[in-house]
């Protein structure tokens, strides 16, 4: 496709959604960039993704950053917690080892018996974690809500006091579920992978089970600071979403064929 497009003088836009070929140089991507030349343009999800890609590959075409925040509904600004009882700490997504479920279950086991917290997981269980999750359920460490979609997923996220995202998945980029939580004013603590450093506050980035446990325990002791940060991230997301939509409109508009309707 890239070869044919260049031969025909057609401009292409490559929208990047993974860090897989940024963590390591991939020959195929290098060839695509070389063949595409100045007619191959790039859209990245965050500045870290763009910077990493430009360090790996020779890019002749233009590039821009359009965050997934532009395509995630933004809920109302977060207000005071109006639900009594334990704080709900949760994880949502594809429940697999690479996405960090073992670390979440480890923290859940360490918090077992702490009346300040309830541990919840939502999402489809991948084969590598069926036994591990079953053991945690049998021990009463977590509650599993199953695969959730649409309004059920929204209700799960809005019902959390804290979303934990301990992923080390090599393809991880800018996970939608993190923006969905931020968009509902839910604090997020995450591992520093992909674009997470630009999605959550640096004070909400941890690395490993020990740091994650300490952070969650501090949150349970006093969640007010994390809630204040969540309110700031909610406002920042609104601005980022608007900026990204504006950049995308400008970027695409500059490449529409002249003299006829947009293709």
C-alpha positions as CSV (number, residue, x, y, z in Angstrom):
1,X,0.0,0.0,0.0
2,X,2.8,2.4,0.9
3,X,4.7,1.7,-2.3
4,X,1.6,2.1,-4.5
5,X,0.6,5.3,-2.7
6,X,4.0,6.8,-3.2
7,X,4.0,5.8,-6.9
8,X,0.6,7.5,-7.4
9,X,1.5,10.6,-5.4
10,X,-1.0,9.9,-2.6
11,X,-0.4,11.1,0.9
12,X,-0.9,8.6,3.7
13,X,-1.5,9.1,7.5
14,X,-0.3,6.4,9.8
15,X,-2.1,6.4,13.2
16,X,0.0,4.7,15.9
17,X,-1.7,2.8,18.7
18,X,1.1,0.7,20.2
19,X,4.6,1.1,21.7
20,X,5.6,-2.4,20.4
21,X,7.8,-1.1,17.6
22,X,9.0,1.9,19.7
23,X,10.4,-0.2,22.6
24,X,12.5,-2.0,19.9
25,X,13.4,-1.1,16.3
26,X,11.3,-3.2,13.9
27,X,12.6,-3.6,10.3
28,X,9.2,-3.5,8.7
29,X,8.4,-0.1,10.3
30,X,11.7,1.3,9.3
31,X,11.0,0.2,5.7
32,X,7.5,1.7,5.8
33,X,9.0,5.1,6.9
34,X,11.7,4.9,4.3
35,X,9.4,4.1,1.4
36,X,6.7,6.5,2.5
37,X,9.1,9.4,2.7
38,X,7.5,12.9,2.8
39,X,4.1,11.6,1.8
40,X,3.8,9.4,4.9
41,X,2.5,11.4,7.9
42,X,2.2,10.2,11.5
43,X,-0.4,10.7,14.3
44,X,0.7,9.7,17.8
45,X,-1.2,9.3,21.0
46,X,1.1,11.3,23.3
47,X,4.4,13.2,23.2
48,X,6.3,10.3,24.7
49,X,5.1,8.1,21.9
50,X,6.2,10.6,19.2
51,X,9.5,11.3,20.9
52,X,10.3,7.5,21.1
53,X,9.3,6.9,17.5
54,X,11.3,9.7,16.1
55,X,14.4,8.5,18.0
56,X,14.0,5.0,16.4
57,X,13.0,5.9,12.9
58,X,13.9,8.4,10.2
59,X,10.7,10.3,9.5
60,X,10.4,12.7,6.6
61,X,6.7,13.5,6.8
62,X,4.8,15.6,9.3
63,X,3.6,14.4,12.6
64,X,1.1,15.4,15.3
65,X,-0.3,14.2,18.6
66,X,-3.9,13.4,19.0
67,X,-4.8,11.9,22.4
68,X,-7.5,9.2,22.8
69,X,-9.0,11.7,25.3
70,X,-10.6,13.4,22.3
71,X,-12.8,10.4,21.7
72,X,-13.8,9.6,25.3
73,X,-17.0,11.1,26.8
74,X,-16.3,13.5,29.7
75,X,-18.5,13.2,32.7
76,X,-19.4,16.0,35.1
77,X,-16.7,17.4,37.3
78,X,-16.2,15.2,40.4
79,X,-17.9,16.2,43.6
80,X,-17.6,15.0,47.2
81,X,-18.0,11.2,47.8
82,X,-21.6,10.6,48.7
83,X,-21.4,6.9,49.4
84,X,-20.8,5.6,52.9
85,X,-18.8,2.5,53.7
86,X,-15.5,1.0,52.5
87,X,-13.5,2.5,49.6
88,X,-13.9,0.6,46.4
89,X,-10.5,-0.1,44.8
90,X,-10.8,-1.8,41.4
91,X,-9.1,-3.0,38.2
92,X,-10.8,-3.2,34.9
93,X,-9.8,-4.6,31.5
94,X,-8.5,-7.8,30.0
95,X,-7.7,-9.7,33.1
96,X,-4.3,-11.2,32.2
97,X,-0.8,-11.5,33.7
98,X,0.8,-8.9,31.4
99,X,-1.9,-6.4,32.3
100,X,-1.0,-6.7,35.9
101,X,-3.7,-8.9,37.5
102,X,-1.2,-10.9,39.6
103,X,0.0,-7.6,41.2
104,X,-3.5,-6.5,41.9
105,X,-4.4,-9.8,43.4
106,X,-1.2,-9.7,45.5
107,X,-2.2,-6.3,46.9
108,X,-5.7,-7.5,47.5
109,X,-4.4,-10.4,49.5
110,X,-2.3,-8.1,51.6
111,X,-5.3,-5.8,52.3
112,X,-7.6,-8.7,53.2
113,X,-9.2,-8.0,56.5
114,X,-8.8,-4.2,56.1
115,X,-12.3,-2.9,56.7
116,X,-11.5,0.4,54.9
117,X,-11.4,-1.3,51.4
118,X,-13.3,-3.5,49.0
119,X,-11.4,-4.9,46.0
120,X,-13.2,-5.3,42.7
121,X,-12.2,-6.5,39.3
122,X,-14.2,-6.3,36.0
123,X,-13.5,-7.7,32.6
124,X,-12.9,-10.9,30.7
125,X,-10.5,-13.4,32.4
126,X,-7.8,-14.6,30.0
127,X,-6.8,-18.3,30.2
128,X,-3.5,-17.5,32.0
129,X,-5.3,-16.0,35.0
130,X,-8.3,-18.3,35.4
131,X,-6.8,-20.3,38.2
132,X,-5.2,-17.3,40.0
133,X,-8.5,-15.3,40.0
134,X,-10.4,-18.4,41.1
135,X,-8.1,-18.7,44.1
136,X,-8.5,-15.1,45.0
137,X,-12.3,-15.4,44.8
138,X,-12.3,-18.5,47.0
139,X,-10.2,-16.6,49.6
140,X,-12.6,-13.7,49.5
141,X,-9.9,-11.3,48.5
142,X,-11.8,-9.7,45.5
143,X,-15.2,-9.5,43.9
144,X,-15.3,-10.3,40.1
145,X,-18.1,-8.6,38.1
146,X,-17.4,-10.4,34.9
147,X,-17.2,-8.9,31.4
148,X,-18.9,-5.5,31.4
149,X,-19.9,-3.4,28.4
150,X,-21.8,-0.2,27.8
151,X,-23.7,1.3,30.8
152,X,-22.6,-1.6,33.0
153,X,-19.0,-0.7,32.4
154,X,-19.7,2.9,33.1
155,X,-21.5,2.1,36.3
156,X,-18.5,-0.1,37.4
157,X,-16.0,2.7,36.8
158,X,-18.1,5.4,38.3
159,X,-18.6,3.2,41.4
160,X,-14.9,3.0,42.1
161,X,-13.0,5.3,44.5
162,X,-9.7,4.2,42.9
163,X,-8.7,2.5,39.6
164,X,-5.5,0.5,39.7
165,X,-3.7,0.0,36.4
166,X,-0.6,-2.1,37.0
167,X,0.0,-3.1,33.4
168,X,3.4,-4.1,31.9
169,X,1.9,-5.1,28.6
170,X,4.5,-4.4,25.8
171,X,1.8,-3.1,23.4
172,X,0.3,-0.7,26.0
173,X,-0.2,2.8,24.6
174,X,-2.8,5.2,26.0
175,X,-5.5,2.9,27.5
176,X,-9.1,4.1,27.1
177,X,-10.2,2.7,30.4
178,X,-7.8,5.2,32.2
179,X,-9.3,8.1,30.3
180,X,-12.8,6.8,31.1
181,X,-12.0,6.7,34.8
182,X,-10.4,10.2,34.7
183,X,-13.5,11.4,32.8
184,X,-15.7,10.3,35.7
185,X,-13.4,11.9,38.3
186,X,-12.0,8.6,39.6
187,X,-8.4,8.7,40.9
188,X,-6.0,6.4,39.0
189,X,-2.7,4.8,40.2
190,X,-0.7,3.1,37.5
191,X,2.7,1.8,36.4
192,X,4.8,4.1,34.2
193,X,4.3,2.4,30.8
194,X,3.2,3.7,27.4
195,X,1.5,7.1,27.7
196,X,0.4,6.6,31.3
197,X,2.9,9.3,32.5
198,X,0.8,11.8,30.5
199,X,-2.6,10.4,31.6
200,X,-2.1,10.4,35.3
201,X,-0.3,12.6,37.8
202,X,3.4,11.8,38.4
203,X,2.4,11.4,42.1
204,X,0.1,8.6,41.0
205,X,2.8,6.5,39.2
206,X,4.3,3.6,41.1
207,X,6.5,0.7,40.0
208,X,6.0,-2.7,41.5
209,X,3.8,-4.4,44.1
210,X,5.6,-2.9,47.1
211,X,5.1,0.6,45.9
212,X,1.6,-0.1,44.8
213,X,0.7,-1.5,48.2
214,X,2.1,1.5,50.0
215,X,0.3,3.9,47.7
216,X,-3.0,2.2,48.2
217,X,-2.6,2.0,52.0
218,X,-1.9,5.8,52.0
219,X,-5.0,6.4,49.9
220,X,-7.1,4.4,52.3
221,X,-5.8,6.4,55.2
222,X,-6.6,9.7,53.5
223,X,-8.1,9.8,50.0
224,X,-8.5,13.6,49.9
225,X,-5.3,14.4,48.2
226,X,-5.9,11.8,45.5
227,X,-9.4,13.1,44.9
228,X,-8.0,16.6,44.5
229,X,-5.6,15.4,41.9
230,X,-8.4,13.5,40.2
231,X,-10.3,16.8,39.9
232,X,-7.3,18.5,38.4
233,X,-6.8,15.6,35.9
234,X,-10.5,15.8,34.9
235,X,-10.1,19.5,34.0
236,X,-6.8,18.7,32.2
237,X,-8.5,16.0,30.2
238,X,-11.2,18.4,29.0
239,X,-8.5,20.8,27.7
240,X,-6.4,18.0,26.2
241,X,-9.5,16.6,24.4
242,X,-10.3,19.9,22.9
243,X,-6.7,20.6,21.9
244,X,-6.4,17.1,20.3
245,X,-9.6,17.6,18.3
246,X,-8.3,21.0,17.0
247,X,-5.0,19.5,16.0
248,X,-6.6,16.5,14.3
249,X,-8.9,18.9,12.3
250,X,-6.0,21.0,11.2
251,X,-3.8,18.1,10.4
252,X,-6.4,16.3,8.3
253,X,-7.7,19.5,6.7
254,X,-4.2,20.4,5.4
255,X,-4.2,17.1,3.5
256,X,-7.6,17.2,1.8
257,X,-7.5,17.2,-2.0
258,X,-7.9,20.7,-3.3
259,X,-10.6,21.6,-5.9
260,X,-13.1,18.9,-4.8
261,X,-15.0,17.5,-1.9
262,X,-13.1,15.8,1.0
263,X,-12.3,12.2,0.3
